[in-house]
């Protein structure tokens, strides 16, 4: 409960900061929505010429696109603003102030900053998913529950992967190029993974597991996901999160702080 209260405080503080300049907040929100609409426009153009994309019909692929927009909003609102600050904090020694606080340091470096206007992306993406499901017919409760579980697993997978890579900045001066490479792979998540060649599917599923962020949750809500897929997704999420926690703690033991 302590961490939930702190998270709420972070949200309130960032919301107050964002609302100090309301015109700027509104402009940023509109830009975020316009960027998300391009994803939908690209999908619409494709289905004007083809009935299926990798075996997916329009409404089915729209679920994947909606999840991509929502995850892109989460990444822009929460992950990038926080994780990209870590290398600079390590170089300047300002990570000391985080370590002195009586809360878990990984929690603090992951959630203290938020770009509130990107919440519009999250709402838009979830709205697209809801509209597509309404067109297909609402799935039963068990599929919706599995959908929520796989969504959470996908978020944990992506966060853990980014956290592992950004922790390398304790030893390497520049990890930005690696992060940009991951963001490039993430762009592939706007389409079902089955739309790509076999070798790309393998990369997006097992090497850079982008498929578990959008395609797998969509398969879950559509009733296509087999038990082996559920177990694999949960196992990858658990392993990557455990590795990210262990690697972060290991890196802190090698942090020399501002005073050396």
MODELLER restraints for C-alpha pairs under 7 A, 6 or more apart:
rsr = mdl.restraints
at = mdl.atoms
rsr.add(forms.Gaussian(group=physical.xy_distance, feature=features.Distance(at['CA:10:A'], at['CA:112:A']), mean=5.67, stdev=0.5))
rsr.add(forms.Gaussian(group=physical.xy_distance, feature=features.Distance(at['CA:14:A'], at['CA:113:A']), mean=6.83, stdev=0.5))
rsr.add(forms.Gaussian(group=physical.xy_distance, feature=features.Distance(at['CA:14:A'], at['CA:114:A']), mean=5.99, stdev=0.5))
rsr.add(forms.Gaussian(group=physical.xy_distance, feature=features.Distance(at['CA:14:A'], at['CA:116:A']), mean=6.93, stdev=0.5))
rsr.add(forms.Gaussian(group=physical.xy_distance, feature=features.Distance(at['CA:15:A'], at['CA:116:A']), mean=6.21, stdev=0.5))
rsr.add(forms.Gaussian(group=physical.xy_distance, feature=features.Distance(at['CA:18:A'], at['CA:25:A']), mean=6.15, stdev=0.5))
rsr.add(forms.Gaussian(group=physical.xy_distance, feature=features.Distance(at['CA:18:A'], at['CA:116:A']), mean=6.85, stdev=0.5))
rsr.add(forms.Gaussian(group=physical.xy_distance, feature=features.Distance(at['CA:19:A'], at['CA:25:A']), mean=6.51, stdev=0.5))
rsr.add(forms.Gaussian(group=physical.xy_distance, feature=features.Distance(at['CA:25:A'], at['CA:117:A']), mean=6.34, stdev=0.5))
rsr.add(forms.Gaussian(group=physical.xy_distance, feature=features.Distance(at['CA:28:A'], at['CA:117:A']), mean=6.31, stdev=0.5))
rsr.add(forms.Gaussian(group=physical.xy_distance, feature=features.Distance(at['CA:29:A'], at['CA:117:A']), mean=4.81, stdev=0.5))
rsr.add(forms.Gaussian(group=physical.xy_distance, feature=features.Distance(at['CA:29:A'], at['CA:118:A']), mean=6.37, stdev=0.5))
rsr.add(forms.Gaussian(group=physical.xy_distance, feature=features.Distance(at['CA:29:A'], at['CA:120:A']), mean=6.43, stdev=0.5))
rsr.add(forms.Gaussian(group=physical.xy_distance, feature=features.Distance(at['CA:32:A'], at['CA:118:A']), mean=6.28, stdev=0.5))
rsr.add(forms.Gaussian(group=physical.xy_distance, feature=features.Distance(at['CA:32:A'], at['CA:121:A']), mean=6.40, stdev=0.5))
rsr.add(forms.Gaussian(group=physical.xy_distance, feature=features.Distance(at['CA:33:A'], at['CA:120:A']), mean=6.61, stdev=0.5))
rsr.add(forms.Gaussian(group=physical.xy_distance, feature=features.Distance(at['CA:33:A'], at['CA:121:A']), mean=6.01, stdev=0.5))
rsr.add(forms.Gaussian(group=physical.xy_distance, feature=features.Distance(at['CA:36:A'], at['CA:69:A']), mean=6.02, stdev=0.5))
rsr.add(forms.Gaussian(group=physical.xy_distance, feature=features.Distance(at['CA:36:A'], at['CA:121:A']), mean=6.69, stdev=0.5))
rsr.add(forms.Gaussian(group=physical.xy_distance, feature=features.Distance(at['CA:39:A'], at['CA:65:A']), mean=6.97, stdev=0.5))
rsr.add(forms.Gaussian(group=physical.xy_distance, feature=features.Distance(at['CA:40:A'], at['CA:65:A']), mean=6.91, stdev=0.5))
rsr.add(forms.Gaussian(group=physical.xy_distance, feature=features.Distance(at['CA:47:A'], at['CA:58:A']), mean=6.65, stdev=0.5))
rsr.add(forms.Gaussian(group=physical.xy_distance, feature=features.Distance(at['CA:51:A'], at['CA:57:A']), mean=6.56, stdev=0.5))
rsr.add(forms.Gaussian(group=physical.xy_distance, feature=features.Distance(at['CA:52:A'], at['CA:58:A']), mean=6.80, stdev=0.5))
rsr.add(forms.Gaussian(group=physical.xy_distance, feature=features.Distance(at['CA:53:A'], at['CA:195:A']), mean=5.98, stdev=0.5))
rsr.add(forms.Gaussian(group=physical.xy_distance, feature=features.Distance(at['CA:54:A'], at['CA:192:A']), mean=6.86, stdev=0.5))
rsr.add(forms.Gaussian(group=physical.xy_distance, feature=features.Distance(at['CA:54:A'], at['CA:194:A']), mean=4.99, stdev=0.5))
rsr.add(forms.Gaussian(group=physical.xy_distance, feature=features.Distance(at['CA:54:A'], at['CA:195:A']), mean=3.90, stdev=0.5))
rsr.add(forms.Gaussian(group=physical.xy_distance, feature=features.Distance(at['CA:59:A'], at['CA:132:A']), mean=5.16, stdev=0.5))
rsr.add(forms.Gaussian(group=physical.xy_distance, feature=features.Distance(at['CA:59:A'], at['CA:136:A']), mean=6.99, stdev=0.5))
rsr.add(forms.Gaussian(group=physical.xy_distance, feature=features.Distance(at['CA:61:A'], at['CA:191:A']), mean=6.94, stdev=0.5))
rsr.add(forms.Gaussian(group=physical.xy_distance, feature=features.Distance(at['CA:61:A'], at['CA:192:A']), mean=6.58, stdev=0.5))
rsr.add(forms.Gaussian(group=physical.xy_distance, feature=features.Distance(at['CA:62:A'], at['CA:129:A']), mean=6.90, stdev=0.5))
rsr.add(forms.Gaussian(group=physical.xy_distance, feature=features.Distance(at['CA:62:A'], at['CA:132:A']), mean=6.33, stdev=0.5))
rsr.add(forms.Gaussian(group=physical.xy_distance, feature=features.Distance(at['CA:63:A'], at['CA:128:A']), mean=6.93, stdev=0.5))
rsr.add(forms.Gaussian(group=physical.xy_distance, feature=features.Distance(at['CA:63:A'], at['CA:129:A']), mean=4.75, stdev=0.5))
rsr.add(forms.Gaussian(group=physical.xy_distance, feature=features.Distance(at['CA:63:A'], at['CA:132:A']), mean=6.15, stdev=0.5))
rsr.add(forms.Gaussian(group=physical.xy_distance, feature=features.Distance(at['CA:63:A'], at['CA:218:A']), mean=6.12, stdev=0.5))
rsr.add(forms.Gaussian(group=physical.xy_distance, feature=features.Distance(at['CA:64:A'], at['CA:190:A']), mean=6.32, stdev=0.5))
rsr.add(forms.Gaussian(group=physical.xy_distance, feature=features.Distance(at['CA:64:A'], at['CA:191:A']), mean=6.36, stdev=0.5))
rsr.add(forms.Gaussian(group=physical.xy_distance, feature=features.Distance(at['CA:64:A'], at['CA:192:A']), mean=6.38, stdev=0.5))
rsr.add(forms.Gaussian(group=physical.xy_distance, feature=features.Distance(at['CA:64:A'], at['CA:214:A']), mean=5.35, stdev=0.5))
rsr.add(forms.Gaussian(group=physical.xy_distance, feature=features.Distance(at['CA:64:A'], at['CA:215:A']), mean=5.83, stdev=0.5))
rsr.add(forms.Gaussian(group=physical.xy_distance, feature=features.Distance(at['CA:64:A'], at['CA:218:A']), mean=5.96, stdev=0.5))
rsr.add(forms.Gaussian(group=physical.xy_distance, feature=features.Distance(at['CA:65:A'], at['CA:190:A']), mean=4.97, stdev=0.5))
rsr.add(forms.Gaussian(group=physical.xy_distance, feature=features.Distance(at['CA:65:A'], at['CA:191:A']), mean=6.44, stdev=0.5))
rsr.add(forms.Gaussian(group=physical.xy_distance, feature=features.Distance(at['CA:66:A'], at['CA:125:A']), mean=4.17, stdev=0.5))
rsr.add(forms.Gaussian(group=physical.xy_distance, feature=features.Distance(at['CA:66:A'], at['CA:126:A']), mean=6.11, stdev=0.5))
rsr.add(forms.Gaussian(group=physical.xy_distance, feature=features.Distance(at['CA:66:A'], at['CA:128:A']), mean=5.12, stdev=0.5))
rsr.add(forms.Gaussian(group=physical.xy_distance, feature=features.Distance(at['CA:66:A'], at['CA:129:A']), mean=5.19, stdev=0.5))
rsr.add(forms.Gaussian(group=physical.xy_distance, feature=features.Distance(at['CA:67:A'], at['CA:125:A']), mean=5.79, stdev=0.5))
rsr.add(forms.Gaussian(group=physical.xy_distance, feature=features.Distance(at['CA:67:A'], at['CA:126:A']), mean=6.76, stdev=0.5))
rsr.add(forms.Gaussian(group=physical.xy_distance, feature=features.Distance(at['CA:67:A'], at['CA:129:A']), mean=6.87, stdev=0.5))
rsr.add(forms.Gaussian(group=physical.xy_distance, feature=features.Distance(at['CA:67:A'], at['CA:214:A']), mean=5.52, stdev=0.5))
rsr.add(forms.Gaussian(group=physical.xy_distance, feature=features.Distance(at['CA:68:A'], at['CA:189:A']), mean=6.09, stdev=0.5))
rsr.add(forms.Gaussian(group=physical.xy_distance, feature=features.Distance(at['CA:68:A'], at['CA:190:A']), mean=5.17, stdev=0.5))
rsr.add(forms.Gaussian(group=physical.xy_distance, feature=features.Distance(at['CA:68:A'], at['CA:214:A']), mean=5.98, stdev=0.5))
rsr.add(forms.Gaussian(group=physical.xy_distance, feature=features.Distance(at['CA:69:A'], at['CA:121:A']), mean=6.09, stdev=0.5))
rsr.add(forms.Gaussian(group=physical.xy_distance, feature=features.Distance(at['CA:69:A'], at['CA:122:A']), mean=6.62, stdev=0.5))
rsr.add(forms.Gaussian(group=physical.xy_distance, feature=features.Distance(at['CA:69:A'], at['CA:125:A']), mean=4.83, stdev=0.5))
rsr.add(forms.Gaussian(group=physical.xy_distance, feature=features.Distance(at['CA:70:A'], at['CA:121:A']), mean=5.73, stdev=0.5))
rsr.add(forms.Gaussian(group=physical.xy_distance, feature=features.Distance(at['CA:70:A'], at['CA:122:A']), mean=3.98, stdev=0.5))
rsr.add(forms.Gaussian(group=physical.xy_distance, feature=features.Distance(at['CA:70:A'], at['CA:123:A']), mean=6.95, stdev=0.5))
rsr.add(forms.Gaussian(group=physical.xy_distance, feature=features.Distance(at['CA:70:A'], at['CA:125:A']), mean=4.43, stdev=0.5))
rsr.add(forms.Gaussian(group=physical.xy_distance, feature=features.Distance(at['CA:70:A'], at['CA:126:A']), mean=6.23, stdev=0.5))
rsr.add(forms.Gaussian(group=physical.xy_distance, feature=features.Distance(at['CA:71:A'], at['CA:122:A']), mean=6.94, stdev=0.5))
rsr.add(forms.Gaussian(group=physical.xy_distance, feature=features.Distance(at['CA:73:A'], at['CA:118:A']), mean=5.27, stdev=0.5))
rsr.add(forms.Gaussian(group=physical.xy_distance, feature=features.Distance(at['CA:73:A'], at['CA:119:A']), mean=6.28, stdev=0.5))
rsr.add(forms.Gaussian(group=physical.xy_distance, feature=features.Distance(at['CA:73:A'], at['CA:121:A']), mean=4.78, stdev=0.5))
rsr.add(forms.Gaussian(group=physical.xy_distance, feature=features.Distance(at['CA:73:A'], at['CA:122:A']), mean=5.07, stdev=0.5))
rsr.add(forms.Gaussian(group=physical.xy_distance, feature=features.Distance(at['CA:74:A'], at['CA:122:A']), mean=6.60, stdev=0.5))
rsr.add(forms.Gaussian(group=physical.xy_distance, feature=features.Distance(at['CA:76:A'], at['CA:118:A']), mean=6.45, stdev=0.5))
rsr.add(forms.Gaussian(group=physical.xy_distance, feature=features.Distance(at['CA:77:A'], at['CA:114:A']), mean=5.27, stdev=0.5))
rsr.add(forms.Gaussian(group=physical.xy_distance, feature=features.Distance(at['CA:77:A'], at['CA:115:A']), mean=4.44, stdev=0.5))
rsr.add(forms.Gaussian(group=physical.xy_distance, feature=features.Distance(at['CA:77:A'], at['CA:116:A']), mean=6.12, stdev=0.5))
rsr.add(forms.Gaussian(group=physical.xy_distance, feature=features.Distance(at['CA:77:A'], at['CA:118:A']), mean=5.16, stdev=0.5))
rsr.add(forms.Gaussian(group=physical.xy_distance, feature=features.Distance(at['CA:77:A'], at['CA:119:A']), mean=6.78, stdev=0.5))
rsr.add(forms.Gaussian(group=physical.xy_distance, feature=features.Distance(at['CA:78:A'], at['CA:111:A']), mean=6.60, stdev=0.5))
rsr.add(forms.Gaussian(group=physical.xy_distance, feature=features.Distance(at['CA:78:A'], at['CA:113:A']), mean=6.65, stdev=0.5))
rsr.add(forms.Gaussian(group=physical.xy_distance, feature=features.Distance(at['CA:78:A'], at['CA:114:A']), mean=5.06, stdev=0.5))
rsr.add(forms.Gaussian(group=physical.xy_distance, feature=features.Distance(at['CA:78:A'], at['CA:115:A']), mean=6.67, stdev=0.5))
rsr.add(forms.Gaussian(group=physical.xy_distance, feature=features.Distance(at['CA:79:A'], at['CA:110:A']), mean=6.84, stdev=0.5))
rsr.add(forms.Gaussian(group=physical.xy_distance, feature=features.Distance(at['CA:81:A'], at['CA:113:A']), mean=6.13, stdev=0.5))
rsr.add(forms.Gaussian(group=physical.xy_distance, feature=features.Distance(at['CA:81:A'], at['CA:114:A']), mean=6.63, stdev=0.5))
rsr.add(forms.Gaussian(group=physical.xy_distance, feature=features.Distance(at['CA:82:A'], at['CA:109:A']), mean=6.06, stdev=0.5))
rsr.add(forms.Gaussian(group=physical.xy_distance, feature=features.Distance(at['CA:82:A'], at['CA:110:A']), mean=5.39, stdev=0.5))
rsr.add(forms.Gaussian(group=physical.xy_distance, feature=features.Distance(at['CA:82:A'], at['CA:111:A']), mean=6.51, stdev=0.5))
rsr.add(forms.Gaussian(group=physical.xy_distance, feature=features.Distance(at['CA:82:A'], at['CA:112:A']), mean=6.93, stdev=0.5))
rsr.add(forms.Gaussian(group=physical.xy_distance, feature=features.Distance(at['CA:82:A'], at['CA:113:A']), mean=5.69, stdev=0.5))
rsr.add(forms.Gaussian(group=physical.xy_distance, feature=features.Distance(at['CA:83:A'], at['CA:109:A']), mean=6.89, stdev=0.5))
rsr.add(forms.Gaussian(group=physical.xy_distance, feature=features.Distance(at['CA:83:A'], at['CA:110:A']), mean=6.25, stdev=0.5))
rsr.add(forms.Gaussian(group=physical.xy_distance, feature=features.Distance(at['CA:83:A'], at['CA:166:A']), mean=6.79, stdev=0.5))
rsr.add(forms.Gaussian(group=physical.xy_distance, feature=features.Distance(at['CA:87:A'], at['CA:169:A']), mean=5.44, stdev=0.5))
rsr.add(forms.Gaussian(group=physical.xy_distance, feature=features.Distance(at['CA:89:A'], at['CA:95:A']), mean=5.01, stdev=0.5))
rsr.add(forms.Gaussian(group=physical.xy_distance, feature=features.Distance(at['CA:90:A'], at['CA:170:A']), mean=6.70, stdev=0.5))
rsr.add(forms.Gaussian(group=physical.xy_distance, feature=features.Distance(at['CA:92:A'], at['CA:258:A']), mean=6.72, stdev=0.5))
rsr.add(forms.Gaussian(group=physical.xy_distance, feature=features.Distance(at['CA:93:A'], at['CA:257:A']), mean=5.29, stdev=0.5))
rsr.add(forms.Gaussian(group=physical.xy_distance, feature=features.Distance(at['CA:93:A'], at['CA:258:A']), mean=4.05, stdev=0.5))
rsr.add(forms.Gaussian(group=physical.xy_distance, feature=features.Distance(at['CA:96:A'], at['CA:257:A']), mean=6.12, stdev=0.5))
rsr.add(forms.Gaussian(group=physical.xy_distance, feature=features.Distance(at['CA:98:A'], at['CA:105:A']), mean=6.13, stdev=0.5))
rsr.add(forms.Gaussian(group=physical.xy_distance, feature=features.Distance(at['CA:98:A'], at['CA:108:A']), mean=6.94, stdev=0.5))
rsr.add(forms.Gaussian(group=physical.xy_distance, feature=features.Distance(at['CA:99:A'], at['CA:105:A']), mean=5.86, stdev=0.5))
rsr.add(forms.Gaussian(group=physical.xy_distance, feature=features.Distance(at['CA:139:A'], at['CA:221:A']), mean=6.85, stdev=0.5))
rsr.add(forms.Gaussian(group=physical.xy_distance, feature=features.Distance(at['CA:143:A'], at['CA:220:A']), mean=6.47, stdev=0.5))
rsr.add(forms.Gaussian(group=physical.xy_distance, feature=features.Distance(at['CA:143:A'], at['CA:221:A']), mean=5.16, stdev=0.5))
rsr.add(forms.Gaussian(group=physical.xy_distance, feature=features.Distance(at['CA:143:A'], at['CA:223:A']), mean=6.68, stdev=0.5))
rsr.add(forms.Gaussian(group=physical.xy_distance, feature=features.Distance(at['CA:144:A'], at['CA:221:A']), mean=5.87, stdev=0.5))
rsr.add(forms.Gaussian(group=physical.xy_distance, feature=features.Distance(at['CA:146:A'], at['CA:220:A']), mean=6.25, stdev=0.5))
rsr.add(forms.Gaussian(group=physical.xy_distance, feature=features.Distance(at['CA:147:A'], at['CA:217:A']), mean=5.34, stdev=0.5))
rsr.add(forms.Gaussian(group=physical.xy_distance, feature=features.Distance(at['CA:147:A'], at['CA:220:A']), mean=5.34, stdev=0.5))
rsr.add(forms.Gaussian(group=physical.xy_distance, feature=features.Distance(at['CA:147:A'], at['CA:221:A']), mean=5.13, stdev=0.5))
rsr.add(forms.Gaussian(group=physical.xy_distance, feature=features.Distance(at['CA:150:A'], at['CA:217:A']), mean=5.18, stdev=0.5))
rsr.add(forms.Gaussian(group=physical.xy_distance, feature=features.Distance(at['CA:151:A'], at['CA:213:A']), mean=6.75, stdev=0.5))
rsr.add(forms.Gaussian(group=physical.xy_distance, feature=features.Distance(at['CA:151:A'], at['CA:217:A']), mean=5.67, stdev=0.5))
rsr.add(forms.Gaussian(group=physical.xy_distance, feature=features.Distance(at['CA:153:A'], at['CA:233:A']), mean=6.64, stdev=0.5))
rsr.add(forms.Gaussian(group=physical.xy_distance, feature=features.Distance(at['CA:153:A'], at['CA:234:A']), mean=5.99, stdev=0.5))
rsr.add(forms.Gaussian(group=physical.xy_distance, feature=features.Distance(at['CA:153:A'], at['CA:237:A']), mean=5.52, stdev=0.5))
rsr.add(forms.Gaussian(group=physical.xy_distance, feature=features.Distance(at['CA:154:A'], at['CA:212:A']), mean=5.12, stdev=0.5))
rsr.add(forms.Gaussian(group=physical.xy_distance, feature=features.Distance(at['CA:154:A'], at['CA:213:A']), mean=4.22, stdev=0.5))
rsr.add(forms.Gaussian(group=physical.xy_distance, feature=features.Distance(at['CA:155:A'], at['CA:213:A']), mean=6.48, stdev=0.5))
rsr.add(forms.Gaussian(group=physical.xy_distance, feature=features.Distance(at['CA:156:A'], at['CA:237:A']), mean=5.74, stdev=0.5))
rsr.add(forms.Gaussian(group=physical.xy_distance, feature=features.Distance(at['CA:156:A'], at['CA:241:A']), mean=6.76, stdev=0.5))
rsr.add(forms.Gaussian(group=physical.xy_distance, feature=features.Distance(at['CA:157:A'], at['CA:236:A']), mean=6.92, stdev=0.5))
rsr.add(forms.Gaussian(group=physical.xy_distance, feature=features.Distance(at['CA:157:A'], at['CA:237:A']), mean=4.77, stdev=0.5))
rsr.add(forms.Gaussian(group=physical.xy_distance, feature=features.Distance(at['CA:157:A'], at['CA:240:A']), mean=6.35, stdev=0.5))
rsr.add(forms.Gaussian(group=physical.xy_distance, feature=features.Distance(at['CA:160:A'], at['CA:240:A']), mean=5.61, stdev=0.5))
rsr.add(forms.Gaussian(group=physical.xy_distance, feature=features.Distance(at['CA:160:A'], at['CA:241:A']), mean=5.13, stdev=0.5))
rsr.add(forms.Gaussian(group=physical.xy_distance, feature=features.Distance(at['CA:160:A'], at['CA:244:A']), mean=5.57, stdev=0.5))
rsr.add(forms.Gaussian(group=physical.xy_distance, feature=features.Distance(at['CA:161:A'], at['CA:240:A']), mean=6.73, stdev=0.5))
rsr.add(forms.Gaussian(group=physical.xy_distance, feature=features.Distance(at['CA:163:A'], at['CA:244:A']), mean=6.07, stdev=0.5))
rsr.add(forms.Gaussian(group=physical.xy_distance, feature=features.Distance(at['CA:164:A'], at['CA:244:A']), mean=5.09, stdev=0.5))
rsr.add(forms.Gaussian(group=physical.xy_distance, feature=features.Distance(at['CA:164:A'], at['CA:247:A']), mean=6.86, stdev=0.5))
rsr.add(forms.Gaussian(group=physical.xy_distance, feature=features.Distance(at['CA:166:A'], at['CA:175:A']), mean=6.77, stdev=0.5))
rsr.add(forms.Gaussian(group=physical.xy_distance, feature=features.Distance(at['CA:167:A'], at['CA:248:A']), mean=6.24, stdev=0.5))
rsr.add(forms.Gaussian(group=physical.xy_distance, feature=features.Distance(at['CA:167:A'], at['CA:251:A']), mean=6.99, stdev=0.5))
rsr.add(forms.Gaussian(group=physical.xy_distance, feature=features.Distance(at['CA:169:A'], at['CA:175:A']), mean=6.21, stdev=0.5))
rsr.add(forms.Gaussian(group=physical.xy_distance, feature=features.Distance(at['CA:170:A'], at['CA:251:A']), mean=6.41, stdev=0.5))
rsr.add(forms.Gaussian(group=physical.xy_distance, feature=features.Distance(at['CA:170:A'], at['CA:255:A']), mean=6.83, stdev=0.5))
rsr.add(forms.Gaussian(group=physical.xy_distance, feature=features.Distance(at['CA:186:A'], at['CA:210:A']), mean=6.08, stdev=0.5))
rsr.add(forms.Gaussian(group=physical.xy_distance, feature=features.Distance(at['CA:189:A'], at['CA:210:A']), mean=6.09, stdev=0.5))
rsr.add(forms.Gaussian(group=physical.xy_distance, feature=features.Distance(at['CA:189:A'], at['CA:211:A']), mean=6.51, stdev=0.5))
rsr.add(forms.Gaussian(group=physical.xy_distance, feature=features.Distance(at['CA:189:A'], at['CA:214:A']), mean=6.06, stdev=0.5))
rsr.add(forms.Gaussian(group=physical.xy_distance, feature=features.Distance(at['CA:192:A'], at['CA:215:A']), mean=5.39, stdev=0.5))
rsr.add(forms.Gaussian(group=physical.xy_distance, feature=features.Distance(at['CA:193:A'], at['CA:201:A']), mean=5.90, stdev=0.5))
rsr.add(forms.Gaussian(group=physical.xy_distance, feature=features.Distance(at['CA:193:A'], at['CA:211:A']), mean=6.11, stdev=0.5))
rsr.add(forms.Gaussian(group=physical.xy_distance, feature=features.Distance(at['CA:193:A'], at['CA:215:A']), mean=6.31, stdev=0.5))
rsr.add(forms.Gaussian(group=physical.xy_distance, feature=features.Distance(at['CA:194:A'], at['CA:201:A']), mean=6.81, stdev=0.5))
rsr.add(forms.Gaussian(group=physical.xy_distance, feature=features.Distance(at['CA:204:A'], at['CA:210:A']), mean=5.17, stdev=0.5))
rsr.add(forms.Gaussian(group=physical.xy_distance, feature=features.Distance(at['CA:204:A'], at['CA:211:A']), mean=5.63, stdev=0.5))
rsr.add(forms.Gaussian(group=physical.xy_distance, feature=features.Distance(at['CA:205:A'], at['CA:211:A']), mean=5.21, stdev=0.5))
rsr.add(forms.Gaussian(group=physical.xy_distance, feature=features.Distance(at['CA:205:A'], at['CA:212:A']), mean=6.97, stdev=0.5))
rsr.add(forms.Gaussian(group=physical.xy_distance, feature=features.Distance(at['CA:212:A'], at['CA:233:A']), mean=6.58, stdev=0.5))
rsr.add(forms.Gaussian(group=physical.xy_distance, feature=features.Distance(at['CA:219:A'], at['CA:225:A']), mean=5.18, stdev=0.5))
